[in-house]
Amino acid sequence: MNEENHVIHKDGQVSTDKVDNAIEKIAPEEREQILQNFDAFKEYLGKRIAMGESIGLSEEQMAKIAEKVADHLAANEEPRNREEKLLQELWNVGKEDERHMLAHMLVRLAQSSTPNR
């Protein structure tokens, strides 16, 4: 697969317009496993955040990706637990700047949930 299909390029550039495509490439069984349990979701997100940090992405870049992921989840996935339902409701009533701040908080939540930090 060439780099133009990736969300994050080798040079650190982020293509948030490719987030939906990247999510759709996750096998349905894996996506269900990630979303079934909120702790599993935080763990998955935490691993992706750690990966982003390791290649030098800033919190702002990760928050922009998190915004796109949240947009996708709110539009295409039913919440599987109370925590996801609350996040979806907050996302749906939030204004653009509030959603951006919530994305930052999700990045920090995932960072704080990652072991060995």
DSSP file (Angstrom, degrees, kcal/mol; ACC not computed):
  #  RESIDUE AA STRUCTURE BP1 BP2  ACC     N-H-->O    O-->H-N    N-H-->O    O-->H-N    TCO  KAPPA ALPHA  PHI   PSI    X-CA   Y-CA   Z-CA
    1    1 A M              0   0    0      0, 0.0     2,-0.1     0, 0.0     5,-0.0   0.000 360.0 360.0 360.0 133.6    0.0    0.0    0.0
    2    2 A N    >   -     0   0    0      1,-0.1     3,-1.7     3,-0.0     4,-0.1  -0.416 360.0-108.8 -84.3 163.8    1.4    3.4   -0.9
    3    3 A E  G >  S+     0   0    0      1,-0.3     3,-2.0     2,-0.2    -1,-0.1   0.729 108.1  74.9 -64.8 -24.3    1.7    6.2    1.6
    4    4 A E  G 3  S+     0   0    0      1,-0.3    -1,-0.3     5,-0.0     5,-0.0   0.661  92.5  57.2 -66.5 -11.9   -1.0    8.3    0.0
    5    5 A N  G <  S+     0   0    0     -3,-1.7    -1,-0.3    16,-0.0     2,-0.2   0.467  91.8  93.3 -91.9  -2.9   -3.6    5.9    1.5
    6    6 A H    <   -     0   0    0     -3,-2.0     3,-0.1    -4,-0.1     9,-0.1  -0.587  69.5-141.5 -95.6 152.8   -2.4    6.5    5.1
    7    7 A V  S    S+     0   0    0     -2,-0.2     8,-3.8     1,-0.2     2,-0.5   0.894  95.5  41.2 -73.1 -42.6   -3.6    9.0    7.7
    8    8 A I  B    S-A   14   0A   0      6,-0.2     6,-0.2     8,-0.1    -1,-0.2  -0.933  79.7-152.2-113.8 126.5   -0.1    9.7    8.9
    9    9 A H    >   -     0   0    0      4,-2.8     3,-2.2    -2,-0.5    -5,-0.0  -0.517  30.3-106.5 -93.4 162.8    2.8   10.0    6.5
   10   10 A K  T 3  S+     0   0    0      1,-0.3    -1,-0.1    -2,-0.2    -2,-0.0   0.795 119.7  57.7 -57.3 -30.8    6.5    9.3    7.1
   11   11 A D  T 3  S-     0   0    0      2,-0.1    -1,-0.3     1,-0.1     3,-0.1   0.401 122.8-104.2 -83.8   4.6    7.2   13.0    7.2
   12   12 A G  S <  S+     0   0    0     -3,-2.2    -2,-0.1     1,-0.3     2,-0.1   0.391  73.3 143.8  90.8  -4.0    4.8   13.5   10.0
   13   13 A Q        -     0   0    0     -5,-0.1    -4,-2.8    44,-0.1     2,-0.5  -0.427  40.5-143.5 -68.3 145.0    2.1   15.1    7.9
   14   14 A V  B     -A    8   0A   0     -6,-0.2     2,-0.7    -2,-0.1    -6,-0.2  -0.950  11.6-164.1-116.1 128.2   -1.5   14.1    8.9
   15   15 A S    >   +     0   0    0     -8,-3.8     3,-2.0    -2,-0.5     4,-0.1  -0.800  10.0 177.5-109.7  87.1   -4.3   13.6    6.3
   16   16 A T  G >  S+     0   0    0     -2,-0.7     3,-1.4     1,-0.3     4,-0.3   0.718  74.1  72.3 -65.3 -18.9   -7.4   13.7    8.5
   17   17 A D  G 3  S+     0   0    0      1,-0.3    -1,-0.3     2,-0.1     4,-0.3   0.602  93.4  56.6 -70.8  -8.8   -9.5   13.2    5.3
   18   18 A K  G <> S+     0   0    0     -3,-2.0     4,-2.1     1,-0.1    -1,-0.3   0.380  78.5  94.4-100.6   2.9   -8.3    9.6    5.2
   19   19 A V  H <> S+     0   0    0     -3,-1.4     4,-2.5     1,-0.2     5,-0.2   0.925  82.1  51.9 -62.8 -46.9   -9.6    8.7    8.7
   20   20 A D  H  > S+     0   0    0     -4,-0.3     4,-2.3     1,-0.2    -1,-0.2   0.922 111.1  48.3 -56.1 -45.6  -12.9    7.3    7.6
   21   21 A N  H  > S+     0   0    0     -4,-0.3     4,-1.0     1,-0.2    -1,-0.2   0.898 110.8  50.8 -62.0 -41.9  -11.2    5.0    5.1
   22   22 A A  H  < S+     0   0    0     -4,-2.1     3,-0.4     1,-0.2     4,-0.4   0.899 110.9  48.5 -64.2 -40.9   -8.7    3.8    7.7
   23   23 A I  H >< S+     0   0    0     -4,-2.5     3,-1.6     1,-0.2    -2,-0.2   0.907 107.1  55.6 -65.5 -41.4  -11.5    3.0   10.2
   24   24 A E  H 3< S+     0   0    0     -4,-2.3    -1,-0.2     1,-0.3    -2,-0.2   0.743  98.9  63.2 -64.2 -22.2  -13.5    1.1    7.5
   25   25 A K  T 3< S+     0   0    0     -4,-1.0     2,-0.4    -3,-0.4    -1,-0.3   0.621  78.9 100.6 -78.5 -12.4  -10.4   -1.1    6.9
   26   26 A I  S <  S-     0   0    0     -3,-1.6     5,-0.1    -4,-0.4    -3,-0.0  -0.609  88.6-107.6 -73.3 128.9  -10.6   -2.4   10.5
   27   27 A A     >  -     0   0    0     -2,-0.4     4,-2.8     1,-0.1     3,-0.3  -0.255  24.1-120.1 -56.6 140.9  -12.2   -5.9   10.3
   28   28 A P  H  > S+     0   0    0      0, 0.0     4,-2.5     0, 0.0     5,-0.2   0.856 113.2  52.7 -53.8 -38.3  -15.8   -5.8   11.7
   29   29 A E  H  > S+     0   0    0      2,-0.2     4,-2.1     1,-0.2     5,-0.1   0.914 111.8  45.2 -64.9 -41.8  -14.9   -8.4   14.4
   30   30 A E  H  > S+     0   0    0     -3,-0.3     4,-2.3     2,-0.2    -1,-0.2   0.914 112.2  51.4 -67.5 -42.4  -11.9   -6.3   15.6
   31   31 A R  H  X S+     0   0    0     -4,-2.8     4,-2.3     1,-0.2    -2,-0.2   0.909 110.7  49.4 -60.4 -42.2  -14.0   -3.1   15.5
   32   32 A E  H  X S+     0   0    0     -4,-2.5     4,-1.9    -5,-0.2    -1,-0.2   0.910 109.9  50.9 -63.6 -42.2  -16.7   -4.8   17.6
   33   33 A Q  H  X S+     0   0    0     -4,-2.1     4,-0.6     1,-0.2    -2,-0.2   0.891 112.3  47.1 -62.4 -39.9  -14.1   -6.0   20.1
   34   34 A I  H  < S+     0   0    0     -4,-2.3     3,-0.3     1,-0.2    -2,-0.2   0.909 119.4  38.4 -67.1 -43.1  -12.7   -2.5   20.4
   35   35 A L  H  < S+     0   0    0     -4,-2.3    45,-0.4     1,-0.2    -2,-0.2   0.635  98.2  77.0 -88.2 -14.5  -16.0   -0.8   20.9
   36   36 A Q  H  < S+     0   0    0     -4,-1.9     2,-0.4    -5,-0.2    -1,-0.2   0.870 102.0  34.4 -63.7 -37.4  -17.8   -3.5   23.0
   37   37 A N  S  X S-     0   0    0     -4,-0.6     4,-2.1    -3,-0.3     3,-0.2  -0.971  71.4-142.7-126.2 130.7  -16.0   -2.4   26.2
   38   38 A F  H  > S+     0   0    0     -2,-0.4     4,-2.6     1,-0.2     5,-0.2   0.860 104.1  53.6 -63.5 -35.6  -15.0    1.1   27.1
   39   39 A D  H  > S+     0   0    0      2,-0.2     4,-2.4     1,-0.2    -1,-0.2   0.888 108.2  50.4 -65.0 -37.6  -11.7    0.0   28.7
   40   40 A A  H  > S+     0   0    0      2,-0.2     4,-2.6     1,-0.2    -2,-0.2   0.895 110.1  50.9 -65.1 -39.2  -10.8   -1.8   25.5
   41   41 A F  H  X S+     0   0    0     -4,-2.1     4,-2.8     2,-0.2    -2,-0.2   0.932 111.4  46.8 -62.3 -46.6  -11.6    1.4   23.6
   42   42 A K  H  X S+     0   0    0     -4,-2.6     4,-3.0     2,-0.2    -2,-0.2   0.901 112.6  50.4 -62.8 -40.3   -9.3    3.4   25.8
   43   43 A E  H  X S+     0   0    0     -4,-2.4     4,-2.2     2,-0.2    -2,-0.2   0.931 112.2  46.6 -63.8 -45.3   -6.6    0.8   25.6
   44   44 A Y  H  X S+     0   0    0     -4,-2.6     4,-1.9     2,-0.2    -2,-0.2   0.937 115.5  46.0 -60.9 -47.3   -6.8    0.8   21.7
   45   45 A L  H  X S+     0   0    0     -4,-2.8     4,-2.4     1,-0.2    -2,-0.2   0.901 110.4  54.4 -62.7 -41.4   -6.8    4.6   21.6
   46   46 A G  H  X S+     0   0    0     -4,-3.0     4,-2.6     1,-0.2    -1,-0.2   0.885 107.0  50.4 -60.6 -40.3   -3.9    4.7   24.1
   47   47 A K  H  X S+     0   0    0     -4,-2.2     4,-2.1     2,-0.2    -1,-0.2   0.899 111.9  47.7 -64.8 -40.3   -1.8    2.4   21.9
   48   48 A R  H  X S+     0   0    0     -4,-1.9     4,-2.3     2,-0.2    -2,-0.2   0.872 111.6  50.4 -69.0 -35.9   -2.5    4.6   18.9
   49   49 A I  H  X S+     0   0    0     -4,-2.4     4,-2.7     2,-0.2    -2,-0.2   0.931 110.1  50.0 -65.5 -45.7   -1.7    7.8   20.9
   50   50 A A  H  X S+     0   0    0     -4,-2.6     4,-2.2     1,-0.2    -2,-0.2   0.893 110.4  50.7 -59.6 -40.1    1.6    6.2   22.0
   51   51 A M  H  X S+     0   0    0     -4,-2.1     4,-1.1     2,-0.2    -1,-0.2   0.923 110.4  49.4 -63.6 -43.5    2.4    5.3   18.4
   52   52 A G  H  <>S+     0   0    0     -4,-2.3     5,-2.8     1,-0.2     3,-0.5   0.905 110.9  49.5 -61.8 -41.9    1.7    8.9   17.4
   53   53 A E  H ><5S+     0   0    0     -4,-2.7     3,-1.5     1,-0.2    -1,-0.2   0.892 105.3  58.4 -63.1 -38.7    3.9   10.3   20.1
   54   54 A S  H 3<5S+     0   0    0     -4,-2.2    -1,-0.2     1,-0.3    -2,-0.2   0.768 108.3  45.3 -66.3 -24.1    6.7    7.9   19.1
   55   55 A I  T 3<5S-     0   0    0     -4,-1.1    -1,-0.3    -3,-0.5    -2,-0.2   0.342 125.6-100.3-100.8   7.5    6.7    9.4   15.6
   56   56 A G  T < 5 +     0   0    0     -3,-1.5    -3,-0.2     1,-0.2     2,-0.2   0.652  62.9 159.1  92.6  15.9    6.6   13.0   16.9
   57   57 A L      < -     0   0    0     -5,-2.8    -1,-0.2    -6,-0.2     2,-0.1  -0.498  36.2-128.5 -71.6 142.2    2.9   13.9   16.5
   58   58 A S     >  -     0   0    0     -2,-0.2     4,-2.2     1,-0.1     5,-0.2  -0.392  22.7-108.3 -81.4 165.0    1.8   16.8   18.7
   59   59 A E  H  > S+     0   0    0      1,-0.2     4,-2.6     2,-0.2     5,-0.2   0.881 121.4  56.3 -59.8 -37.0   -1.2   16.7   20.9
   60   60 A E  H  > S+     0   0    0      2,-0.2     4,-2.1     1,-0.2    -1,-0.2   0.921 107.0  47.6 -62.2 -44.7   -2.9   19.1   18.5
   61   61 A Q  H  > S+     0   0    0      1,-0.2     4,-1.8     2,-0.2    -1,-0.2   0.918 113.8  47.7 -62.3 -42.8   -2.3   16.7   15.6
   62   62 A M  H  X S+     0   0    0     -4,-2.2     4,-2.7     1,-0.2    -2,-0.2   0.874 109.5  53.3 -67.3 -35.8   -3.6   13.8   17.6
   63   63 A A  H  X S+     0   0    0     -4,-2.6     4,-2.3     2,-0.2    -1,-0.2   0.881 106.5  52.8 -65.9 -37.3   -6.7   15.8   18.7
   64   64 A K  H  X S+     0   0    0     -4,-2.1     4,-1.7     2,-0.2    -1,-0.2   0.899 111.7  45.6 -64.4 -39.6   -7.5   16.6   15.1
   65   65 A I  H  X S+     0   0    0     -4,-1.8     4,-2.5     2,-0.2    -2,-0.2   0.919 111.0  53.2 -66.9 -42.7   -7.4   12.9   14.3
   66   66 A A  H  X S+     0   0    0     -4,-2.7     4,-2.8     1,-0.2    -2,-0.2   0.869 105.8  54.8 -60.2 -36.9   -9.5   12.1   17.4
   67   67 A E  H  X S+     0   0    0     -4,-2.3     4,-2.6     2,-0.2    -1,-0.2   0.927 109.1  46.7 -61.2 -45.1  -12.1   14.6   16.1
   68   68 A K  H  X S+     0   0    0     -4,-1.7     4,-2.3     2,-0.2    -2,-0.2   0.896 112.6  49.5 -64.8 -40.6  -12.3   12.8   12.8
   69   69 A V  H  X S+     0   0    0     -4,-2.5     4,-2.9     2,-0.2    -2,-0.2   0.931 112.0  48.4 -63.3 -44.9  -12.6    9.4   14.6
   70   70 A A  H  X S+     0   0    0     -4,-2.8     4,-2.8     2,-0.2     5,-0.2   0.895 109.9  52.2 -63.5 -40.2  -15.3   10.8   16.9
   71   71 A D  H  X S+     0   0    0     -4,-2.6     4,-1.8     2,-0.2    -1,-0.2   0.936 112.3  46.4 -58.1 -46.0  -17.2   12.3   13.9
   72   72 A H  H  X S+     0   0    0     -4,-2.3     4,-2.2     2,-0.2     5,-0.3   0.936 113.8  46.8 -63.2 -47.8  -17.1    8.9   12.2
   73   73 A L  H  X S+     0   0    0     -4,-2.9     4,-2.3     1,-0.2    -2,-0.2   0.914 111.7  50.9 -62.6 -43.1  -18.2    7.0   15.3
   74   74 A A  H  < S+     0   0    0     -4,-2.8    -1,-0.2     1,-0.2    -2,-0.2   0.857 118.2  39.0 -63.0 -34.6  -21.0    9.4   16.0
   75   75 A A  H  < S+     0   0    0     -4,-1.8    -1,-0.2    -5,-0.2    -2,-0.2   0.758 130.3  23.8 -86.2 -25.5  -22.3    9.1   12.5
   76   76 A N  H  < S+     0   0    0     -4,-2.2     2,-0.4    -5,-0.2    -3,-0.2   0.541 108.0  62.7-124.2  -8.9  -21.7    5.4   11.9
   77   77 A E     <  -     0   0    0     -4,-2.3    -1,-0.1    -5,-0.3     3,-0.0  -0.960  65.1-134.6-127.2 139.2  -21.6    3.4   15.1
   78   78 A E        -     0   0    0     -2,-0.4     7,-0.1     1,-0.1    -4,-0.0  -0.721  39.9-102.8 -83.2 137.7  -24.2    2.7   17.8
   79   79 A P        -     0   0    0      0, 0.0    -1,-0.1     0, 0.0   -43,-0.1  -0.351  27.7-162.0 -59.7 140.1  -22.8    3.1   21.3
   80   80 A R        +     0   0    0    -45,-0.4     2,-0.3     1,-0.1   -42,-0.1   0.478  69.1  17.8-102.8  -5.4  -22.2   -0.3   23.0
   81   81 A N  S  > S-     0   0    0      1,-0.1     4,-2.1   -44,-0.1     5,-0.2  -0.947  87.5 -92.1-156.4 173.0  -22.0    0.9   26.6
   82   82 A R  H  > S+     0   0    0     -2,-0.3     4,-2.6     1,-0.2     5,-0.2   0.873 120.2  53.7 -61.9 -39.1  -23.0    3.9   28.8
   83   83 A E  H  > S+     0   0    0      1,-0.2     4,-2.5     2,-0.2    -1,-0.2   0.926 110.3  46.1 -64.0 -44.2  -19.7    5.6   28.4
   84   84 A E  H  > S+     0   0    0      2,-0.2     4,-2.6     1,-0.2    -1,-0.2   0.880 111.2  53.5 -65.3 -36.9  -19.9    5.6   24.6
   85   85 A K  H  X S+     0   0    0     -4,-2.1     4,-2.5     2,-0.2    -2,-0.2   0.925 109.8  47.5 -63.2 -44.0  -23.5    6.8   24.8
   86   86 A L  H  X S+     0   0    0     -4,-2.6     4,-2.7     2,-0.2     5,-0.2   0.934 112.4  49.1 -62.2 -46.1  -22.4    9.7   27.0
   87   87 A L  H  X S+     0   0    0     -4,-2.5     4,-2.7     1,-0.2    -2,-0.2   0.915 111.5  49.8 -60.1 -42.8  -19.6   10.6   24.6
   88   88 A Q  H  X S+     0   0    0     -4,-2.6     4,-2.7     2,-0.2    -1,-0.2   0.920 111.7  47.8 -62.8 -43.3  -21.9   10.4   21.6
   89   89 A E  H  X S+     0   0    0     -4,-2.5     4,-1.8     2,-0.2    -2,-0.2   0.923 113.4  47.3 -65.0 -43.5  -24.4   12.7   23.3
   90   90 A L  H  X S+     0   0    0     -4,-2.7     4,-1.4     1,-0.2    -2,-0.2   0.916 113.4  49.7 -61.0 -42.7  -21.8   15.2   24.3
   91   91 A W  H  < S+     0   0    0     -4,-2.7    -2,-0.2    -5,-0.2    -1,-0.2   0.920 110.0  50.2 -62.0 -44.6  -20.3   15.1   20.8
   92   92 A N  H  < S+     0   0    0     -4,-2.7    -1,-0.2     1,-0.2    -2,-0.2   0.825 116.3  39.8 -68.2 -31.7  -23.7   15.6   19.2
   93   93 A V  H  < S+     0   0    0     -4,-1.8    -1,-0.2    -5,-0.2    -2,-0.2   0.628  96.4 103.3 -91.1 -13.1  -24.6   18.7   21.3
   94   94 A G     <  -     0   0    0     -4,-1.4     2,-0.1    -5,-0.2    -3,-0.0  -0.370  68.0-129.7 -73.4 146.1  -21.2   20.2   21.2
   95   95 A K     >  -     0   0    0     -2,-0.1     4,-2.7     1,-0.1     5,-0.3  -0.381  40.4 -91.6 -79.7 170.4  -20.2   23.1   19.1
   96   96 A E  H  > S+     0   0    0      1,-0.2     4,-2.0     2,-0.2     5,-0.1   0.893 127.7  45.7 -54.5 -46.4  -17.1   22.9   17.0
   97   97 A D  H  > S+     0   0    0      1,-0.2     4,-1.9     2,-0.2    -1,-0.2   0.852 112.8  51.2 -68.5 -33.1  -14.8   24.3   19.6
   98   98 A E  H  > S+     0   0    0      2,-0.2     4,-2.4     1,-0.2    -2,-0.2   0.885 109.2  50.4 -69.9 -38.4  -16.3   22.2   22.3
   99   99 A R  H  X S+     0   0    0     -4,-2.7     4,-2.4     2,-0.2    -2,-0.2   0.896 108.6  52.9 -63.9 -39.8  -15.8   19.0   20.2
  100  100 A H  H  X S+     0   0    0     -4,-2.0     4,-1.9    -5,-0.3    -2,-0.2   0.914 110.3  46.9 -62.8 -42.1  -12.2   20.0   19.7
  101  101 A M  H  X S+     0   0    0     -4,-1.9     4,-2.3     2,-0.2    -2,-0.2   0.892 110.6  52.5 -66.8 -38.6  -11.7   20.4   23.4
  102  102 A L  H  X S+     0   0    0     -4,-2.4     4,-2.4     2,-0.2    -2,-0.2   0.888 106.8  53.5 -63.5 -38.4  -13.4   17.0   24.0
  103  103 A A  H  X S+     0   0    0     -4,-2.4     4,-2.1     2,-0.2    -1,-0.2   0.914 108.3  49.9 -61.6 -42.5  -11.0   15.5   21.5
  104  104 A H  H  X S+     0   0    0     -4,-1.9     4,-2.4     1,-0.2    -2,-0.2   0.920 110.5  50.3 -60.3 -43.2   -8.1   16.9   23.5
  105  105 A M  H  X S+     0   0    0     -4,-2.3     4,-2.7     1,-0.2    -2,-0.2   0.880 108.3  52.3 -65.1 -36.8   -9.6   15.4   26.6
  106  106 A L  H  X S+     0   0    0     -4,-2.4     4,-2.5     2,-0.2    -1,-0.2   0.893 108.4  51.3 -64.9 -39.0  -10.0   12.0   24.9
  107  107 A V  H  X S+     0   0    0     -4,-2.1     4,-2.4     2,-0.2    -2,-0.2   0.946 113.2  44.8 -60.7 -47.7   -6.3   12.1   23.9
  108  108 A R  H  X S+     0   0    0     -4,-2.4     4,-2.6     2,-0.2    -2,-0.2   0.879 111.2  53.5 -65.4 -37.8   -5.3   12.9   27.5
  109  109 A L  H  X S+     0   0    0     -4,-2.7     4,-1.2     2,-0.2    -1,-0.2   0.930 111.2  46.0 -60.9 -45.5   -7.7   10.2   28.9
  110  110 A A  H  X S+     0   0    0     -4,-2.5     4,-0.7     1,-0.2    -2,-0.2   0.889 111.8  52.0 -65.8 -38.8   -6.1    7.6   26.6
  111  111 A Q  H >< S+     0   0    0     -4,-2.4     3,-0.9     1,-0.2    -2,-0.2   0.924 110.6  47.6 -62.1 -43.4   -2.6    8.8   27.6
  112  112 A S  H 3< S+     0   0    0     -4,-2.6    -1,-0.2     1,-0.2    -2,-0.2   0.716 110.3  53.5 -72.4 -19.3   -3.4    8.5   31.3
  113  113 A S  H 3< S+     0   0    0     -4,-1.2    -1,-0.2    -5,-0.2    -2,-0.2   0.549  86.1 100.5 -90.0  -9.1   -4.9    5.0   30.7
  114  114 A T  S X< S-     0   0    0     -3,-0.9     3,-0.6    -4,-0.7   -71,-0.0  -0.656  75.6-124.1 -83.4 125.9   -1.8    3.7   29.0
  115  115 A P  T 3  S+     0   0    0      0, 0.0    -1,-0.1     0, 0.0    -2,-0.1  -0.222  90.2  32.1 -61.7 157.3    0.5    1.5   31.2
  116  116 A N  T 3         0   0    0      1,-0.1    -2,-0.0     0, 0.0     0, 0.0   0.783 360.0 360.0  67.1  30.0    4.1    2.5   31.6
  117  117 A R    <         0   0    0     -3,-0.6    -1,-0.1    -5,-0.1    -3,-0.0   0.406 360.0 360.0-101.2 360.0    3.5    6.3   31.2
